[in-house]
Amino acid sequence: MSRRLRELLCGDAARPLWGALFVALLAWVLVAALSPEPRGPSLGLDKANHVAAFAALALTGLLAGARRAPSAAWLAFGLLGLGIAIEIAQAHVPGRSPELLDVLADAAGIAAGMVVGRAASLEPLRVRSSQP
């Protein structure tokens, strides 16, 4: 990724936009997860939907500002807690049922989003030639 593109996507000026997208995604995940019937776009497989949703949350959360290790860890644990809370709440939503595999899919999505977000924010390594 070029330095200009990296600054456009990952720079300080882009953080408020990533933050707004994170909040919008969070609201969408909550509405979709706590509605009596699934809503919104689907990848066709329930677990794939969980992975994609939580990867998107983790990625946008990192790009919004949780880039340092302690903040990223809090983001990851917070998102995992959200996944667990959603499954507990689904026990009380007609037509929904909690599943441990959904939480595991959420965790896989969080890990994937963290890896992609970390890679996107890193500067590429430059190799210097010892020859003039």
N, C-alpha and C positions, 0 to 999 in steps of 0.2 A: 504494500500500500504506500502510495507516495506521501511525502511529508505534508503536502497541502491538503490532500484528502483526509489524512489522519487528523490534522488540526480541525478541519471542517466537521468531521464526525465525532471526534473525541476531545476537542478543545473546550476550554472554559465557556465559550460563547454558546456551545451546543448543549450544555448541561441542563438549562431550564426546559428545553424542548424534550430532552430525554426524560426529565422528571415528569413533565406533563403526559408523555406517552406511558410512562410507568403507572401513573395514577389511573389513566384511562384503561390500560390493560388489567390492572388490579380490579377495577370496578366491573369490567367485562367478565373476568374470571369468577368473581363472586356472584354476579347475576346468573351466569351460565351454570355454575355449580350448585346453586341453591334454588334453582327453579324446579318445579315438579317434573318438567320434561326438559331434556337437553335443548339448549338454544345455541344459535350461532354457527359459524363454520365448523366443519368436522373433517378430520383426516380419514374417517371411516373406521378407525380403531380407537376405542376408548382410551387405552393406555398411551397411544400415540398423541392423542389430544392432550393428555396430562403432561407428557414430556414436552410438547411444543409450547403449551401455555406457560409452564414454569421455566423453561429455557428463555422464553421471551421476557418474563418478569426478571429473571436473574440478569440477563444481558442489559436490559434497559436500566435496571437498578444500578449496575456497575457504571454504565455510561453516564448516569445522572449524577454520580458523585461518590459512590461507595467503592473507590478504587484502592484505597490503602487496605492492607491485610485485616486490621481489626474491623473496619467498616464492612468489608466484603464478607467477613465471617458472620457478623451480625445480620447482614442481609440474607445470607444463606440459611442461617438458623431461623430467622424470622419467616422466610418463605416456607421452610419445612414445617414450622409451627402452624402457618396458615394452611398448608395442605392437610395436616392432622386435624385442625379445627374444622375444616370443610367436611372431612369425612365424618367427624363426630356430629356435626350439624345435619348432615344428610340422613342420619338415623331418624330425624324428626321431620323430614320432608317427604310428603306422599310421593310414591313412585321412585324414590331414591333409596339406596342402601350403601352403607360404608364398606369399603374394601381396603385391606392392607396393601394389596398390589397397586392401588391407586397412589398411595403414599410413596411406595417404592418408585413408581413412574415419575411422581413429582420430584423425588430426590435425584433421579437420573437427569431430569430436565434442568434442575438447578445446577448440577455439576456441569452439564453441557454448556449452559449459558455462561457460567463462570469461566470455563476454559476459553470460549469464544471471546467473551468480553475482555479477558486478560490478554489474549493474543492481539486483539484489536488495539489495545491501549499501549502495547509495547513498541518501543523504537526498534527498528531492525538493526541487527548487528552489522557493523561495518568492518570489513577486513582491510587492513592497511598493507600495502605492498612494501616490502623492504627494498625494492629496486627503485631507483630514481625515475 
